[in-house]
Structure formats: C-alpha cells, structure tokens
Amino acid sequence: MTAEAVAPTVRERPVSTWTGWGQWLALATMTIDHLSRYVLPAGWELGWAGSSLGRIAFPLFAAMVAWHGLFNTRNPLCYARRILVIGLTAQLPYMLMPRASDAFILNVCFTLALGLAWGAWLRELLARHRSGSLGSAWAGLGLATTLAVWYLLGEWVEYGHRGLLLIPLFMLALHHLHNAGDSLAERLAAVAMAVPLLVVAGLMNSSDMAKSFTVATCLTVLWLAAGAHRLARDVPVAMPRRLWLAWYPSHFALIALWLWTSGGALG
C-alpha cells in the first residue's frame, strides 16, 4: 500500500465568495431592524419587518465571523480585536437608543468578538488535549473556566448567553460539515454536530416568525459549509472596506441625531 493510499484526505479551504453577498444582506437587514425599531412611527405597524428580515442579521454576522475565523485568518484573536474596536466606537451611540430597560448592555460587536475568541480558544484547547500536550485535568479546568466566564459575560452583552454560544457552535458545525468524508457515518456525524447550533438559534427569539428566520439563516450557512459554497459567484459590487467597518457605529450615530432633532426620546 502506497503512502498516498493511507494519507488522510486534506480538504481544500472553502471559497468565501458567498460572504460578499452576506455582507450586503447583513447590513441591509440590520438597518431595516433598527429603522423599524427606533425611527419609523409605530403607527406604520412595521414591527413585522424587525421580527422577520431583522432576525437574519445577527446569525448572518455570527456565521461570517465564524467562517472567517475558521477558514480565512491565521489569527482569530486579532480578528476578534478588530471587531472589538468597532464595538468600542459604536458603544456610545448604541447607548443612546431608546430602550425598555435601563440596564447597561454592550453592543453586538462585543458578542461577536467574545464569541469568536471563545470559539478559537476552545478549538485550541481541544486540539492540545487530543495531541496529548494537555492533560485531562487541565483540559477540564480550562473548560470549567470558560463556562464560568460565559455565564458572567452573558448578562452584559447583546443577545446574552445564547448569542455568545452562536459563534462557537457555528465553528463546530462548519468545521465538521466541511471536513466530513463521503461515507454515511461521517455525514451523519457532521449533521449531528449542527444540531446544537439549530437548537440555540431556535431559542433566541420569542415569536415563531423570528425563530423561523433565525433558524433558516443558520441552515443556509450550514448548507454552504456542506459544499454549496462552490456555487456562489462573486458579488457584482464588493462591499467597500471603509463602509463595512464604519456602518455599524455610523448608523447608530445618525439614528441618535435623528431622534434628537425630531424630539424623540434618547436613553
């Protein structure tokens, strides 16, 4: 038997052209959600837009962060820090949005950055444990520490505990779906790894409509990871990098300015 016959199959890095479409869709659905929530008059009865199209944004952002953290960056922690910078820039205008509660909450960029850092650290922890460089006791202690941090941070970030879980679960599911072999057992095992993600996605919202859009977004990304990413063509107009980095804090600042000039309540 030759060396080639016994060597494990190395999967090529998946193409990421779908994320070009995802960027435009994520910004559009996020903006629709925030406009319907903070800007447009309640009498227009457009709350359905936030409960449907608006529920695409967060799982799509989480999916793209997980995808890039897995396949397109050598240092996920540096990527997480860049997201954190956007979150710090956006926090003040985010805090000016009208809210039902006065509780201090960190914006969604903190959720994404912390979720990515947690997912990357868990992957490294498991890899070291499997290689034998980390004993079971230390691995258990590390896992217990991350769970404690997750429990504490979940009270302070947008989308809470379930939001923090989404990126690590996306990373788990995307990795196994992309690397699964052709046998039925491997495919079934990969699908099983996606179940926790779908359960958490289904628990994230209160209305059935919102749950449906969130779960459907997650299912679409899982389908891409299973091989459909090859079908995605380049987006006709690529997202300008400056627009991608600036839109989240800028659109909150514009909404805050609109509410202030129109006499709307801030805080």
C-alpha positions as CSV (number, residue, x, y, z in Angstrom):
1,M,0.0,0.0,0.0
2,T,1.4,3.4,-1.0
3,A,1.8,6.4,1.3
4,E,-0.8,8.2,-0.8
5,A,-3.3,5.5,-0.1
6,V,-3.1,5.7,3.6
7,A,-2.7,9.5,3.9
8,P,-5.7,11.3,5.2
9,T,-7.6,13.4,2.7
10,V,-6.8,17.1,3.1
11,R,-9.8,19.3,2.4
12,E,-9.1,22.5,0.4
13,R,-10.0,25.8,2.1
14,P,-13.6,26.6,1.0
15,V,-14.1,29.6,-1.2
16,S,-15.7,32.5,0.6
17,T,-17.5,34.3,-2.3
18,W,-20.8,33.9,-0.5
19,T,-19.6,36.3,2.2
20,G,-19.6,39.2,-0.3
21,W,-23.4,38.7,-0.7
22,G,-23.7,38.1,3.1
23,Q,-22.1,41.5,3.9
24,W,-24.7,43.4,1.9
25,L,-27.6,41.3,3.3
26,A,-26.4,41.6,6.9
27,L,-26.1,45.4,6.7
28,A,-29.4,45.7,5.0
29,T,-31.4,43.5,7.4
30,M,-29.7,45.1,10.4
31,T,-30.6,48.6,9.2
32,I,-34.2,47.5,8.5
33,D,-34.4,46.1,12.0
34,H,-33.1,49.3,13.6
35,L,-35.2,51.7,11.4
36,S,-38.4,49.8,12.2
37,R,-37.5,49.8,15.9
38,Y,-36.1,53.3,16.5
39,V,-37.0,55.6,13.7
40,L,-40.3,54.7,11.8
41,P,-43.5,55.7,13.5
42,A,-45.3,53.0,15.5
43,G,-48.5,53.8,13.6
44,W,-46.9,52.4,10.4
45,E,-47.1,49.0,12.1
46,L,-43.8,47.8,10.6
47,G,-42.8,45.7,13.6
48,W,-43.1,42.6,11.4
49,A,-40.0,43.8,9.5
50,G,-37.9,43.5,12.6
51,S,-39.4,40.2,13.5
52,S,-38.7,38.7,10.1
53,L,-36.0,40.3,8.0
54,G,-34.4,41.8,11.0
55,R,-33.8,38.4,12.5
56,I,-31.5,37.5,9.6
57,A,-28.8,40.0,10.6
58,F,-27.3,38.6,13.8
59,P,-27.0,34.9,12.8
60,L,-25.6,36.0,9.5
61,F,-22.9,38.2,11.2
62,A,-22.1,35.4,13.5
63,A,-21.8,32.9,10.6
64,M,-19.5,35.1,8.7
65,V,-17.3,35.8,11.7
66,A,-17.2,32.0,12.4
67,W,-16.4,31.3,8.8
68,H,-13.6,33.8,8.6
69,G,-12.3,32.7,12.0
70,L,-12.1,29.1,10.7
71,F,-11.0,29.4,7.1
72,N,-9.7,32.9,6.3
73,T,-7.5,34.1,9.1
74,R,-4.4,32.7,10.8
75,N,-5.0,34.6,14.0
76,P,-8.7,34.6,15.1
77,L,-7.8,36.7,18.2
78,C,-6.5,39.5,16.1
79,Y,-9.7,39.3,14.1
80,A,-11.7,39.4,17.3
81,R,-9.8,42.5,18.4
82,R,-10.7,44.3,15.2
83,I,-14.4,43.6,15.8
84,L,-13.9,44.8,19.4
85,V,-12.6,48.2,18.2
86,I,-15.8,48.7,16.1
87,G,-17.8,47.8,19.2
88,L,-16.0,50.3,21.3
89,T,-16.6,53.0,18.7
90,A,-20.3,52.1,18.5
91,Q,-21.0,51.8,22.2
92,L,-21.8,55.5,22.9
93,P,-24.3,55.9,20.1
94,Y,-25.7,52.4,20.8
95,M,-26.4,53.5,24.4
96,L,-28.4,56.5,23.1
97,M,-31.0,54.2,21.5
98,P,-34.4,54.1,23.3
99,R,-34.7,51.0,25.4
100,A,-37.4,49.4,27.6
101,S,-34.7,48.7,30.3
102,D,-32.0,50.9,31.8
103,A,-29.6,48.0,32.2
104,F,-26.1,48.5,30.8
105,I,-25.6,46.3,27.7
106,L,-22.6,46.0,25.5
107,N,-23.5,46.1,21.7
108,V,-23.4,43.1,19.4
109,C,-19.8,43.6,18.3
110,F,-18.8,42.6,21.9
111,T,-20.9,39.5,21.5
112,L,-19.3,38.6,18.2
113,A,-15.7,39.3,19.4
114,L,-16.1,37.4,22.6
115,G,-17.8,34.5,20.8
116,L,-15.0,34.3,18.3
117,A,-12.3,34.5,21.0
118,W,-14.1,31.8,23.0
119,G,-14.6,29.5,20.0
120,A,-10.9,29.8,18.9
121,W,-9.7,29.2,22.4
122,L,-11.9,26.1,22.8
123,R,-10.6,24.7,19.5
124,E,-7.0,25.2,20.6
125,L,-7.8,23.6,24.0
126,L,-9.4,20.5,22.3
127,A,-6.5,20.2,19.8
128,R,-3.9,20.3,22.6
129,H,-5.8,17.7,24.6
130,R,-6.1,15.4,21.6
131,S,-2.4,15.8,20.8
132,G,-1.5,14.8,24.4
133,S,0.1,18.1,25.3
134,L,-2.6,18.9,27.7
135,G,-3.8,16.5,30.4
136,S,-7.4,15.8,31.1
137,A,-7.3,17.6,34.4
138,W,-6.0,20.8,32.8
139,A,-8.5,20.5,29.9
140,G,-11.4,20.1,32.4
141,L,-10.2,23.1,34.4
142,G,-9.9,25.2,31.2
143,L,-13.4,24.2,30.1
144,A,-14.9,25.0,33.5
145,T,-13.2,28.4,33.4
146,T,-14.6,29.2,30.0
147,L,-18.1,28.2,31.1
148,A,-17.8,30.4,34.2
149,V,-16.7,33.4,32.0
150,W,-19.5,32.7,29.6
151,Y,-22.1,32.7,32.4
152,L,-20.8,36.0,33.8
153,L,-20.4,37.8,30.4
154,G,-23.8,36.7,29.2
155,E,-25.6,39.2,31.4
156,W,-23.7,42.1,29.8
157,V,-23.8,41.6,26.1
158,E,-26.5,41.9,23.4
159,Y,-28.2,38.6,22.7
160,G,-27.0,37.3,26.1
161,H,-25.8,33.8,26.8
162,R,-27.3,32.3,23.6
163,G,-25.7,35.0,21.5
164,L,-22.3,34.1,22.9
165,L,-22.8,30.4,22.1
166,L,-23.7,31.0,18.5
167,I,-20.1,31.5,17.1
168,P,-18.5,28.6,18.9
169,L,-21.4,26.3,17.8
170,F,-21.1,27.7,14.2
171,M,-17.4,26.9,14.2
172,L,-18.0,23.4,15.4
173,A,-20.7,22.7,12.8
174,L,-18.9,24.4,9.9
175,H,-15.7,22.5,10.6
176,H,-17.3,19.1,10.7
177,L,-19.6,19.7,7.7
178,H,-16.7,21.0,5.6
179,N,-14.4,18.1,6.5
180,A,-16.8,15.3,6.5
181,G,-16.0,12.4,4.2
182,D,-18.3,10.7,1.8
183,S,-19.4,7.9,4.0
184,L,-22.9,7.9,5.5
185,A,-21.5,7.6,9.1
186,E,-19.2,10.7,8.6
187,R,-22.1,12.7,7.1
188,L,-24.5,11.8,9.9
189,A,-21.8,12.7,12.5
190,A,-21.3,16.1,10.8
191,V,-25.1,16.7,10.8
192,A,-25.3,15.8,14.5
193,M,-22.6,18.5,15.2
194,A,-25.0,21.1,13.7
195,V,-27.9,20.2,15.9
196,P,-26.8,22.2,19.0
197,L,-26.5,25.3,16.8
198,L,-30.0,25.0,15.5
199,V,-31.4,24.4,19.0
200,V,-29.8,27.6,20.3
201,A,-30.9,29.5,17.2
202,G,-34.5,28.3,17.8
203,L,-34.4,29.5,21.4
204,M,-33.1,33.0,20.6
205,N,-36.4,34.8,19.8
206,S,-39.9,34.8,21.3
207,S,-42.1,34.8,18.2
208,D,-42.5,31.9,15.8
209,M,-41.7,34.2,12.8
210,A,-38.5,35.4,14.4
211,K,-37.4,31.9,15.2
212,S,-38.1,30.7,11.7
213,F,-35.9,33.4,10.1
214,T,-33.1,32.9,12.5
215,V,-33.1,29.1,12.1
216,A,-33.4,29.4,8.3
217,T,-30.4,31.7,8.2
218,C,-28.3,29.2,10.1
219,L,-29.5,26.3,7.9
220,T,-28.5,28.2,4.8
221,V,-24.9,28.7,6.1
222,L,-24.7,25.0,7.1
223,W,-25.7,24.2,3.5
224,L,-22.9,26.4,2.2
225,A,-20.4,24.7,4.5
226,A,-21.5,21.2,3.3
227,G,-20.4,22.1,-0.3
228,A,-22.8,24.7,-1.7
229,H,-20.2,27.5,-1.2
230,R,-18.8,26.4,-4.5
231,L,-22.0,27.6,-6.2
232,A,-21.7,31.2,-5.1
233,R,-20.5,33.7,-7.7
234,D,-18.6,36.9,-6.9
235,V,-20.9,39.7,-5.8
236,P,-21.2,42.3,-8.6
237,V,-20.3,45.2,-6.3
238,A,-17.9,44.4,-3.5
239,M,-18.6,45.9,-0.1
240,P,-16.2,48.9,0.4
241,R,-14.0,48.1,3.4
242,R,-14.5,51.6,4.9
243,L,-18.3,51.2,4.6
244,W,-18.2,47.8,6.2
245,L,-16.1,49.0,9.2
246,A,-17.9,52.3,9.7
247,W,-21.6,51.4,9.1
248,Y,-22.4,49.9,12.5
249,P,-21.3,52.9,14.6
250,S,-22.3,55.4,12.0
251,H,-25.8,54.3,11.5
252,F,-26.4,54.4,15.3
253,A,-25.0,57.9,15.4
254,L,-27.3,59.0,12.6
255,I,-30.3,57.5,14.3
256,A,-29.4,59.2,17.5
257,L,-29.1,62.5,15.7
258,W,-32.4,62.0,14.0
259,L,-34.1,61.2,17.3
260,W,-32.6,64.3,18.9
261,T,-33.5,66.7,16.1
262,S,-37.0,65.3,15.8
263,G,-37.7,65.4,19.6
264,G,-37.6,61.6,20.1
265,A,-36.6,60.1,23.4
266,L,-33.0,59.2,23.8
267,G,-31.6,56.9,26.5
